[in-house]
Amino acid sequence: MTRVRCITEMGMGVDVHGRDATKAAKRAVSDAIRHSSLGFFRMIGKTANDMFVDVTIGVPNPEAVDKEAVAKELPYGTVTVNAVKGGLEIASATEQANDPILIANAAVIVSFDKD
């Protein structure tokens, strides 16, 4: 079947202390979906569980992202999370020892199988 992209949302999440890529990624996904209410399912004969949700997370250290934890931020659908090199790490202030800020970017794409 062919998938049809219906929604694309973008978000940003930050871990100010700790350099935790998963925490920043979860916040980025939450930011992306926080203001969305998808009410068009009935119009196309689908339910929220019929959707496919593909998440791409950009962080400086993609191997550090717990993809299962990030997927739990999304309450419906078949969720796939992919972490890639991206985002931003801001060096610590000179008076702080090794406490950089980590910024994650998220793209959340919702698709449905075309009947």
All heavy atoms as an XYZ file, in Angstrom:
850
protein
N       0.828     -1.187      0.000
C       0.000      0.000      0.000
C       0.871      1.249      0.000
O       1.982      1.238      0.496
C      -0.900      0.030      1.234
C      -2.065     -0.884      1.174
S      -3.212     -0.467      2.495
C      -4.440     -1.661      2.110
N       0.324      2.308     -0.500
C       0.994      3.593     -0.534
C       0.590      4.401      0.681
O      -0.586      4.489      1.008
C       0.598      4.369     -1.805
O       0.914      3.571     -2.937
C       1.333      5.693     -1.880
N       1.561      5.003      1.325
C       1.259      5.881      2.459
C       1.105      7.305      1.973
O       1.830      7.755      1.083
C       2.362      5.824      3.502
C       2.329      4.566      4.303
C       3.201      4.705      5.530
N       3.324      3.403      6.155
C       4.233      3.103      7.050
N       5.102      4.007      7.442
N       4.275      1.907      7.573
N       0.172      8.004      2.610
C      -0.071      9.403      2.293
C       0.273     10.227      3.524
O      -0.275     10.006      4.606
C      -1.557      9.630      1.903
C      -1.817     11.095      1.654
C      -1.910      8.789      0.689
N       1.187     11.178      3.351
C       1.570     12.058      4.456
C       0.464     13.080      4.679
O       0.032     13.758      3.752
C       2.868     12.778      4.141
C       3.353     13.667      5.276
C       4.576     14.454      4.927
N       5.716     13.573      4.708
C       6.960     14.021      4.594
N       7.216     15.307      4.662
N       7.944     13.182      4.390
N       0.018     13.184      5.919
C      -1.074     14.093      6.253
C      -0.633     15.257      7.130
O      -1.159     16.354      7.006
C      -2.190     13.329      6.970
S      -2.928     12.043      5.959
N       0.287     15.010      8.016
C       0.700     16.025      8.993
C       2.217     15.986      9.124
O       2.814     14.915      9.177
C       0.108     15.718     10.397
C      -1.406     15.554     10.356
C       0.541     16.760     11.422
C      -2.172     16.819     10.204
N       2.834     17.152      9.205
C       4.246     17.274      9.565
C       4.339     18.319     10.667
O       3.873     19.440     10.493
C       5.104     17.711      8.359
O       4.927     16.775      7.303
C       6.575     17.776      8.739
N       4.898     17.922     11.791
C       5.080     18.828     12.922
C       6.557     18.867     13.273
O       7.251     17.858     13.149
C       4.292     18.343     14.146
C       2.798     18.328     13.976
C       2.158     19.686     14.152
O       2.867     20.655     14.503
O       0.952     19.782     13.930
N       7.035     20.013     13.721
C       8.421     20.160     14.133
C       8.469     20.654     15.578
O       7.587     21.385     16.003
C       9.167     21.180     13.256
C       9.524     20.663     11.878
S       8.172     20.525     10.713
C       7.510     22.133     10.617
N       9.506     20.237     16.288
C       9.643     20.685     17.665
C      11.100     20.748     18.085
O      11.987     20.215     17.416
N      11.331     21.405     19.208
C      12.662     21.536     19.771
C      12.592     21.237     21.263
O      11.626     21.625     21.930
C      13.203     22.948     19.573
C      14.617     23.111     20.091
S      15.199     24.820     20.034
C      14.406     25.479     21.485
N      13.568     20.507     21.757
C      13.646     20.210     23.187
C      15.060     20.425     23.683
O      16.024     20.240     22.940
N      15.178     20.804     24.937
C      16.483     21.156     25.501
C      16.695     20.433     26.824
O      15.776     20.325     27.639
C      16.562     22.691     25.738
C      17.900     23.074     26.342
C      16.294     23.446     24.452
N      17.905     19.941     27.024
C      18.343     19.510     28.343
C      19.415     20.500     28.771
O      20.519     20.514     28.219
C      18.897     18.084     28.319
C      19.297     17.617     29.714
O      18.761     18.160     30.708
O      20.149     16.725     29.823
N      19.058     21.356     29.712
C      19.944     22.442     30.123
C      21.106     21.936     30.976
O      22.213     22.459     30.898
C      19.146     23.535     30.884
C      20.054     24.652     31.355
C      18.056     24.094     29.987
N      20.873     20.906     31.774
C      21.933     20.338     32.611
C      21.895     18.825     32.461
O      20.861     18.210     32.671
C      21.727     20.683     34.092
C      21.719     22.146     34.363
N      22.860     22.909     34.345
C      20.710     22.994     34.644
C      22.549     24.163     34.610
N      21.249     24.242     34.792
N      22.987     18.245     32.080
C      23.061     16.797     32.061
C      23.398     16.169     30.723
O      23.739     15.003     30.664
N      23.233     16.935     29.630
C      23.595     16.412     28.305
C      22.840     15.120     27.991
O      23.370     14.187     27.421
C      25.101     16.180     28.264
C      25.656     16.007     26.874
C      27.096     15.561     26.910
N      27.983     16.677     26.683
C      29.261     16.688     26.947
N      29.831     15.635     27.472
N      29.993     17.734     26.683
N      21.564     15.063     28.393
C      20.738     13.868     28.208
C      19.981     13.968     26.877
O      18.986     14.687     26.766
C      19.765     13.728     29.380
C      18.992     12.427     29.359
O      18.667     11.926     28.262
O      18.689     11.920     30.456
N      20.451     13.228     25.874
C      19.854     13.285     24.540
C      18.421     12.776     24.539
O      17.567     13.294     23.825
C      20.706     12.489     23.551
N      18.128     11.764     25.336
C      16.762     11.226     25.385
C      15.803     12.238     25.998
O      14.695     12.442     25.492
C      16.728      9.897     26.167
O      17.567      8.946     25.493
C      15.321      9.348     26.273
N      16.208     12.887     27.070
C      15.355     13.899     27.696
C      15.061     15.038     26.711
O      13.919     15.467     26.560
C      16.027     14.465     28.956
C      15.156     15.457     29.719
C      15.894     16.098     30.883
C      16.127     15.102     31.979
N      16.766     15.727     33.168
N      16.083     15.505     26.017
C      15.890     16.572     25.035
C      15.009     16.095     23.881
O      14.141     16.832     23.399
C      17.243     17.061     24.517
N      15.194     14.850     23.438
C      14.396     14.299     22.336
C      12.930     14.177     22.728
O      12.033     14.519     21.943
C      14.954     12.939     21.924
N      12.652     13.709     23.928
C      11.267     13.597     24.398
C      10.613     14.973     24.466
O       9.455     15.138     24.085
C      11.238     12.908     25.768
C      11.561     11.422     25.693
C      11.801     10.787     27.045
C      10.603     10.874     27.965
N      10.817     10.165     29.237
N      11.352     15.948     24.911
C      10.820     17.311     24.977
C      10.562     17.869     23.576
O       9.600     18.601     23.359
C      11.773     18.206     25.760
C      11.779     17.883     27.239
C      12.809     18.680     28.005
N      12.709     18.395     29.435
C      13.589     18.778     30.334
N      14.659     19.487     29.955
N      13.429     18.469     31.594
N      11.423     17.518     22.618
C      11.234     17.975     21.236
C       9.970     17.373     20.627
O       9.202     18.063     19.948
C      12.452     17.614     20.390
N       9.732     16.089     20.888
C       8.515     15.437     20.384
C       7.286     16.041     21.053
O       6.292     16.354     20.391
C       8.581     13.910     20.595
C       7.230     13.257     20.339
C       9.643     13.304     19.699
N       7.355     16.235     22.342
C       6.240     16.857     23.057
C       5.946     18.251     22.511
O       4.786     18.626     22.303
C       6.567     16.923     24.556
O       5.529     17.556     25.258
N       6.999     19.013     22.242
C       6.840     20.344     21.666
C       6.171     20.268     20.292
O       5.304     21.077     19.968
C       8.201     21.027     21.556
C       8.131     22.423     20.969
O       7.323     23.236     21.451
O       8.889     22.696     20.026
N       6.545     19.274     19.506
C       5.997     19.139     18.155
C       4.504     18.833     18.170
O       3.760     19.324     17.328
C       6.745     18.047     17.392
N       4.055     18.040     19.125
C       2.646     17.610     19.102
C       1.763     18.353     20.101
O       0.545     18.184     20.079
C       2.525     16.093     19.338
C       2.938     15.706     20.755
C       3.308     15.332     18.297
C       2.571     14.288     21.135
N       2.327     19.165     20.937
C       1.594     19.786     22.040
C       0.364     20.585     21.604
O      -0.650     20.591     22.277
C       2.530     20.700     22.825
C       1.835     21.392     23.993
C       2.799     22.018     24.919
N       3.632     20.932     25.426
C       4.853     21.083     25.884
N       5.400     22.256     25.899
N       5.544     20.071     26.319
N       0.433     21.238     20.485
C      -0.670     22.094     20.051
C      -1.488     21.468     18.935
O      -2.225     22.164     18.242
C      -0.127     23.457     19.614
C       0.643     24.138     20.694
N       0.055     24.669     21.805
C       1.970     24.316     20.860
C       0.977     25.177     22.604
N       2.153     24.977     22.044
N      -1.368     20.155     18.764
C      -2.082     19.474     17.692
C      -3.269     18.701     18.249
O      -3.186     18.086     19.302
C      -1.159     18.481     16.980
O      -0.105     19.155     16.368
N      -4.336     18.736     17.513
C      -5.500     17.900     17.788
C      -5.977     17.391     16.438
O      -6.524     18.146     15.640
C      -6.597     18.694     18.489
O      -7.720     17.862     18.682
N      -5.706     16.134     16.181
C      -6.002     15.565     14.870
C      -7.429     15.010     14.875
O      -7.675     13.931     15.379
C      -4.991     14.473     14.530
C      -3.520     14.872     14.663
C      -2.617     13.704     14.315
C      -3.206     16.069     13.793
N      -8.336     15.747     14.293
C      -9.737     15.348     14.307
C     -10.284     14.935     12.958
O     -11.490     14.791     12.804
N      -9.410     14.713     11.996
C      -9.881     14.417     10.645
C     -10.015     12.917     10.365
O     -10.426     12.528      9.283
C      -8.937     15.030      9.602
C      -7.551     14.458      9.635
C      -7.229     13.346      8.868
C      -6.570     15.035     10.416
C      -5.953     12.818      8.894
C      -5.285     14.514     10.443
C      -4.979     13.400      9.688
N      -9.724     12.066     11.316
C      -9.724     10.628     11.086
C     -11.059     10.109     10.551
O     -11.108      9.331      9.614
C      -9.375      9.848     12.356
C      -8.051     10.222     12.946
C      -7.953     10.683     14.237
C      -6.894     10.115     12.200
C      -6.731     11.016     14.783
C      -5.659     10.447     12.731
C      -5.586     10.902     14.025
N     -12.142     10.545     11.195
C     -13.467     10.067     10.783
C     -13.802     10.459      9.355
O     -14.479      9.727      8.644
C     -14.533     10.581     11.737
C     -14.544      9.783     13.046
C     -15.365     10.474     14.096
N     -14.394     11.329     14.799
C     -14.651     12.462     15.368
N     -15.846     12.946     15.370
N     -13.715     13.149     15.955
N     -13.305     11.620      8.916
C     -13.580     12.077      7.551
C     -12.972     11.149      6.509
O     -13.489     11.031      5.404
C     -13.033     13.488      7.324
C     -13.777     14.541      8.088
S     -13.207     16.252      7.819
C     -11.684     16.133      6.998
N     -11.890     10.482      6.861
C     -11.230      9.599      5.896
C     -11.433      8.119      6.248
O     -10.784      7.251      5.677
C      -9.723      9.943      5.754
C      -8.979      9.754      7.071
C      -9.540     11.350      5.225
C      -7.472      9.881      6.959
N     -12.324      7.853      7.190
C     -12.632      6.477      7.550
C     -11.533      5.756      8.309
O     -11.380      4.548      8.188
N     -10.765      6.500      9.100
C      -9.651      5.928      9.859
C      -9.827      6.248     11.340
O     -10.666      7.048     11.731
C      -8.315      6.508      9.378
C      -8.023      6.333      7.904
C      -7.611      4.932      7.581
C      -7.199      4.826      6.119
N      -6.799      3.486      5.754
N      -8.991      5.608     12.161
C      -8.922      5.930     13.579
C      -7.497      6.378     13.902
O      -6.581      6.206     13.078
C      -9.265      4.710     14.469
O      -8.195      3.756     14.381
C     -10.585      4.074     14.062
N      -7.303      6.894     15.088
C      -5.964      7.329     15.507
C      -4.978      6.169     15.499
O      -3.785      6.358     15.262
C      -6.031      7.963     16.889
N      -5.461      4.965     15.724
C      -4.565      3.807     15.736
C      -4.153      3.358     14.339
O      -3.246      2.539     14.196
C      -5.195      2.657     16.514
C      -5.205      2.955     17.998
O      -4.243      3.484     18.531
N      -6.297      2.646     18.652
N      -4.807      3.874     13.294
C      -4.441      3.538     11.911
C      -3.253      4.346     11.408
O      -2.693      4.028     10.358
C      -5.623      3.795     10.961
C      -6.781      2.852     11.208
O      -6.535      1.672     11.526
O      -7.940      3.299     11.085
N      -2.867      5.387     12.127
C      -1.816      6.255     11.607
C      -0.430      5.669     11.847
O      -0.206      4.889     12.762
C      -1.924      7.654     12.196
C      -1.649      7.807     13.643
S      -1.884      9.538     14.118
C      -1.852      9.373     15.884
N       0.474      6.065     10.970
C       1.889      5.741     11.097
C       2.586      7.040     11.483
O       2.400      8.072     10.832
C       2.450      5.214      9.781
C       1.841      3.895      9.392
C       0.705      3.857      8.601
C       2.383      2.711      9.849
C       0.126      2.655      8.253
C       1.811      1.492      9.503
C       0.674      1.463      8.698
N       3.357      6.997     12.555
C       4.044      8.186     13.057
C       5.544      7.938     12.956
O       6.085      7.080     13.646
C       3.636      8.491     14.513
C       4.283      9.782     14.983
C       2.120      8.546     14.664
N       6.172      8.675     12.051
C       7.612      8.559     11.851
C       8.294      9.774     12.467
O       8.011     10.910     12.077
C       7.932      8.469     10.359
C       7.342      7.208      9.742
O       7.716      6.116     10.208
O       6.518      7.311      8.822
N       9.163      9.513     13.421
C       9.843     10.572     14.156
C      11.325     10.552     13.801
O      11.962      9.499     13.865
C       9.682     10.373     15.679
C      10.428     11.450     16.455
C       8.218     10.338     16.068
N      11.854     11.715     13.449
C      13.289     11.864     13.253
C      13.789     12.846     14.296
O      13.255     13.954     14.412
C      13.624     12.379     11.840
O      13.093     11.461     10.883
C      15.128     12.494     11.641
N      14.772     12.412     15.063
C      15.367     13.227     16.122
C      16.782     13.591     15.697
O      17.576     12.701     15.358
C      15.441     12.452     17.451
C      14.041     12.055     17.932
C      16.191     13.250     18.510
C      13.166     13.210     18.342
N      17.104     14.874     15.715
C      18.461     15.332     15.437
C      19.131     15.765     16.728
O      18.644     16.677     17.396
N      20.194     15.079     17.093
C      20.981     15.412     18.285
C      22.465     15.194     17.956
O      22.794     14.411     17.069
C      20.605     14.555     19.519
C      19.256     14.923     20.079
C      20.666     13.078     19.212
N      23.353     15.859     18.691
C      24.782     15.671     18.431
C      25.245     14.226     18.642
O      26.189     13.780     18.013
C      25.456     16.614     19.432
C      24.430     17.652     19.730
C      23.114     16.921     19.674
N      24.576     13.499     19.532
C      24.979     12.133     19.867
C      23.785     11.177     19.677
O      23.196     10.714     20.653
C      25.505     12.073     21.303
C      24.542     12.708     22.303
O      23.677     13.515     21.953
N      24.688     12.350     23.564
N      23.423     10.862     18.433
C      22.214     10.066     18.178
C      22.224      8.685     18.834
O      21.159      8.160     19.175
C      22.159      9.951     16.650
C      23.482     10.375     16.151
C      24.106     11.225     17.196
N      23.381      8.123     19.048
C      23.463      6.802     19.682
C      22.998      6.827     21.137
O      22.677      5.783     21.713
C      24.893      6.243     19.585
C      25.934      6.973     20.395
C      26.383      8.324     19.812
O      26.098      8.618     18.627
O      27.034      9.085     20.553
N      22.919      8.004     21.733
C      22.516      8.136     23.131
C      21.002      8.245     23.314
O      20.524      8.279     24.442
C      23.192      9.362     23.755
N      20.244      8.287     22.222
C      18.786      8.431     22.315
C      18.144      7.069     22.557
O      18.361      6.124     21.805
C      18.209      9.067     21.033
C      16.691      9.096     21.080
C      18.763     10.464     20.840
N      17.334      6.982     23.606
C      16.532      5.789     23.880
C      15.267      5.899     23.033
O      14.319      6.596     23.395
C      16.202      5.720     25.369
C      15.370      4.506     25.759
O      14.735      3.877     24.873
O      15.325      4.200     26.965
N      15.262      5.238     21.902
C      14.169      5.374     20.936
C      12.837      4.889     21.491
O      11.793      5.470     21.194
C      14.515      4.620     19.652
C      15.707      5.198     18.921
C      16.051      4.349     17.719
C      17.350      4.785     17.098
N      17.721      3.933     15.974
N      12.848      3.857     22.301
C      11.604      3.360     22.899
C      11.009      4.394     23.848
O       9.795      4.584     23.877
C      11.846      2.038     23.611
C      12.104      0.885     22.657
C      12.323     -0.439     23.375
O      11.891     -0.568     24.542
O      12.908     -1.339     22.761
N      11.840      5.059     24.619
C      11.355      6.094     25.544
C      10.758      7.263     24.763
O       9.733      7.817     25.151
C      12.493      6.574     26.449
N      11.394      7.635     23.657
C      10.875      8.729     22.827
C       9.539      8.325     22.208
O       8.593      9.107     22.179
C      11.900      9.129     21.743
C      11.311     10.149     20.790
C      13.169      9.678     22.394
N       9.436      7.088     21.733
C       8.191      6.609     21.109
C       7.014      6.681     22.068
O       5.878      6.928     21.650
C       8.377      5.181     20.600
N       7.260      6.510     23.352
C       6.183      6.556     24.353
C       5.563      7.945     24.503
O       4.512      8.095     25.095
C       6.694      6.055     25.702
C       6.946      4.560     25.701
C       7.465      4.089     27.036
C       7.788      2.600     26.984
N       8.376      2.131     28.224
N       6.220      8.971     23.955
C       5.657     10.319     23.983
C       4.445     10.441     23.058
O       3.686     11.388     23.147
C       6.705     11.354     23.569
C       7.856     11.506     24.533
C       7.406     12.063     25.877
O       6.784     13.141     25.897
O       7.673     11.406     26.902
N       4.285      9.488     22.151
C       3.207      9.527     21.163
C       2.150      8.497     21.547
O       2.433      7.298     21.602
C       3.769      9.259     19.769
C       4.750     10.367     19.387
C       5.839      9.859     18.503
C       4.000     11.514     18.769
N       0.930      8.948     21.804
C      -0.083      8.062     22.385
C      -0.770      7.118     21.408
O      -1.397      6.156     21.843
C      -1.094      9.041     22.976
C      -0.975     10.264     22.124
C       0.477     10.330     21.730
N      -0.670      7.354     20.104
C      -1.420      6.548     19.146
C      -0.562      6.184     17.953
O       0.449      6.821     17.670
C      -2.644      7.320     18.623
C      -3.577      7.774     19.695
C      -3.635      9.112     20.065
C      -4.396      6.875     20.360
C      -4.493      9.542     21.061
C      -5.260      7.294     21.366
C      -5.299      8.630     21.707
O      -6.144      9.039     22.697
N      -1.030      5.181     17.217
C      -0.420      4.834     15.948
C       0.766      3.899     16.078
O       1.171      3.508     17.171
N       1.299      3.538     14.921
C       2.516      2.748     14.831
C       3.673      3.732     14.740
O       3.782      4.473     13.764
C       2.476      1.847     13.578
O       1.324      0.999     13.659
C       3.737      1.015     13.470
N       4.495      3.751     15.769
C       5.538      4.774     15.895
C       6.907      4.196     15.557
O       7.275      3.128     16.039
C       5.557      5.358     17.327
C       6.649      6.407     17.471
C       4.200      5.925     17.698
N       7.644      4.928     14.739
C       9.024      4.604     14.411
C       9.880      5.819     14.752
O       9.539      6.936     14.370
C       9.174      4.295     12.905
O       8.275      3.242     12.569
C      10.590      3.880     12.570
N      10.970      5.603     15.479
C      11.867      6.694     15.860
C      13.237      6.432     15.251
O      13.785      5.329     15.364
C      11.990      6.823     17.397
C      12.998      7.900     17.775
C      10.632      7.104     18.021
N      13.775      7.450     14.612
C      15.114      7.393     14.028
C      15.904      8.579     14.572
O      15.440      9.716     14.499
C      15.021      7.459     12.493
C      16.365      7.312     11.842
O      17.234      6.615     12.349
N      16.540      7.964     10.705
N      17.071      8.323     15.127
C      17.937      9.392     15.643
C      19.088      9.602     14.664
O      19.715      8.639     14.218
C      18.464      9.041     17.023
N      19.324     10.863     14.328
C      20.373     11.218     13.378
C      21.256     12.311     13.974
O      20.881     12.989     14.930
C      19.782     11.699     12.028
C      18.946     10.599     11.383
C      18.958     12.966     12.199
N      22.410     12.488     13.363
C      23.323     13.548     13.791
C      22.701     14.903     13.469
O      22.237     15.135     12.355
C      24.659     13.394     13.054
C      25.733     14.295     13.544
C      26.589     13.568     14.534
C      27.808     14.419     14.854
N      28.150     14.327     16.239
N      22.634     15.773     14.450
C      22.049     17.095     14.259
C      21.943     17.801     15.594
O      22.742     17.572     16.496
N      20.932     18.637     15.718
C      20.757     19.362     16.968
C      21.910     20.316     17.237
O      22.582     20.775     16.312
N      22.146     20.561     18.501
C      23.162     21.532     18.874
C      23.606     21.281     20.306
O      22.792     20.920     21.166
C      22.566     22.947     18.764
C      23.458     24.138     19.055
C      24.595     24.218     18.039
C      22.624     25.408     18.997
N      24.886     21.438     20.542
C      25.408     21.406     21.904
C      26.130     22.714     22.144
O      27.022     23.093     21.380
C      26.357     20.231     22.112
C      26.773     20.080     23.559
C      27.559     18.804     23.801
O      26.986     17.714     23.646
O      28.751     18.927     24.149
N      25.707     23.410     23.178
C      26.293     24.701     23.516
C      27.242     24.490     24.690
O      26.848     23.936     25.724
C      25.197     25.722     23.884
C      24.251     25.877     22.698
C      25.814     27.053     24.298
C      22.995     26.643     23.018
N      28.469     24.909     24.527
C      29.491     24.709     25.562
C      29.083     25.350     26.878
O      28.331     26.326     26.919
C      30.821     25.286     25.084
N      29.618     24.777     27.935
C      29.374     25.308     29.279
C      29.923     26.717     29.408
O      30.888     27.090     28.735
C      30.081     24.438     30.324
O      29.686     23.114     30.225
N      29.319     27.470     30.300
C      29.887     28.766     30.651
C      31.244     28.517     31.310
O      31.465     27.461     31.908
C      28.953     29.507     31.606
N      32.131     29.465     31.189
C      33.494     29.262     31.704
C      33.525     28.956     33.197
O      34.396     28.232     33.659
C      34.371     30.499     31.417
O      33.717     31.648     31.935
C      34.617     30.654     29.943
N      32.538     29.450     33.945
C      32.536     29.192     35.396
C      31.899     27.843     35.744
O      31.896     27.436     36.896
C      31.834     30.328     36.162
C      30.354     30.473     35.880
C      30.033     31.308     34.642
O      30.939     31.715     33.912
O      28.851     31.550     34.414
N      31.357     27.147     34.740
C      30.759     25.830     34.980
C      31.638     24.769     34.339
O      32.103     24.934     33.216
C      29.355     25.752     34.371
C      28.374     26.704     35.011
C      27.051     26.714     34.251
O      27.028     26.571     33.051
N      25.973     26.891     34.991
N      31.825     23.695     35.039
C      32.675     22.623     34.517
C      31.824     21.581     33.789
O      30.950     20.965     34.379
C      33.436     21.968     35.656
N      32.063     21.403     32.513
C      31.454     20.354     31.700
C      29.935     20.225     31.911
O      29.438     19.162     32.282
C      32.154     19.009     31.955
C      31.848     18.020     30.858
O      31.544     18.399     29.728
N      31.921     16.751     31.185
N      29.209     21.296     31.696
C      27.747     21.278     31.828
C      27.119     21.950     30.609
O      26.461     22.987     30.725
C      27.323     21.986     33.119
C      25.855     21.759     33.450
O      25.277     20.770     32.958
O      25.279     22.580     34.183
N      27.312     21.364     29.417
C      26.776     21.985     28.207
C      25.258     21.852     28.106
O      24.647     21.034     28.789
C      27.459     21.206     27.081
C      27.731     19.876     27.674
C      28.021     20.132     29.130
N      24.677     22.651     27.255
C      23.249     22.586     26.946
C      23.091     21.770     25.671
O      23.783     22.017     24.680
C      22.677     24.002     26.745
C      22.790     24.801     28.046
C      21.243     23.942     26.244
C      22.478     26.275     27.883
N      22.195     20.789     25.701
C      21.965     19.946     24.543
C      20.586     20.256     23.958
O      19.595     20.259     24.676
C      22.036     18.470     24.930
C      22.057     17.521     23.750
C      23.062     16.408     24.003
C      20.703     16.948     23.475
N      20.530     20.540     22.665
C      19.277     20.858     21.983
C      18.981     19.776     20.950
O      19.841     19.429     20.142
C      19.345     22.233     21.293
C      19.634     23.325     22.332
C      18.054     22.533     20.539
C      19.875     24.698     21.738
N      17.766     19.246     21.020
C      17.310     18.235     20.061
C      16.233     18.848     19.181
O      15.427     19.664     19.635
C      16.738     17.028     20.797
N      16.219     18.434     17.919
C      15.151     18.813     16.997
C      14.378     17.559     16.637
O      14.960     16.489     16.490
C      15.720     19.444     15.722
C      16.426     20.737     16.023
O      17.638     20.775     16.029
N      15.688     21.775     16.303
N      13.063     17.724     16.489
C      12.210     16.581     16.124
C      11.344     16.946     14.929
O      10.820     18.057     14.849
C      11.316     16.193     17.296
N      11.214     15.996     14.023
C      10.224     16.070     12.951
C       9.295     14.887     13.164
O       9.744     13.741     13.253
C      10.882     15.992     11.585
N       8.004     15.170     13.287
C       7.000     14.140     13.505
C       6.087     14.143     12.283
O       5.424     15.139     12.002
C       6.187     14.415     14.792
C       5.118     13.351     14.999
C       7.116     14.497     16.007
N       6.079     13.022     11.565
C       5.304     12.918     10.333
C       4.224     11.858     10.519
O       4.524     10.717     10.904
C       6.209     12.561      9.143
C       7.233     13.675      8.940
C       5.383     12.318      7.883
C       8.312     13.350      7.945
N       2.976     12.249     10.263
C       1.837     11.335     10.393
C       1.351     10.970      8.988
O       1.109     11.846      8.164
C       0.687     11.992     11.190
C      -0.535     11.086     11.233
C       1.155     12.338     12.598
N       1.234      9.664      8.746
C       0.789      9.165      7.456
C      -0.283      8.095      7.664
O      -0.400      7.522      8.751
C       1.930      8.496      6.680
O       3.068      9.259      6.680
N      -1.014      7.822      6.597
C      -1.991      6.738      6.585
C      -1.800      5.935      5.311
O      -1.341      6.452      4.301
C      -3.428      7.305      6.584
C      -3.819      7.910      7.880
C      -3.621      9.257      8.118
C      -4.377      7.142      8.883
C      -3.975      9.832      9.321
C      -4.724      7.701     10.099
C      -4.529      9.048     10.314
N      -2.151      4.653      5.398
C      -2.183      3.843      4.185
C      -3.334      4.321      3.319
O      -4.443      4.560      3.810
C      -2.373      2.362      4.513
C      -1.077      1.683      4.918
O      -0.004      2.196      4.553
O      -1.147      0.651      5.596
N      -3.047      4.470      2.059
C      -4.075      4.866      1.095
C      -4.837      3.622      0.659
O      -4.234      2.637      0.259
C      -3.421      5.548     -0.125
C      -4.378      6.131     -1.084
C      -3.619      6.857     -2.180
C      -4.578      7.469     -3.167
N      -3.847      8.159     -4.235
N      -6.137      3.669      0.791
C      -6.959      2.508      0.420
C      -7.174      2.444     -1.065
O      -7.210      3.372     -1.775
C      -8.317      2.575      1.117
C      -8.151      2.391      2.635
O      -7.232      1.687      3.045
O      -8.951      2.977      3.382
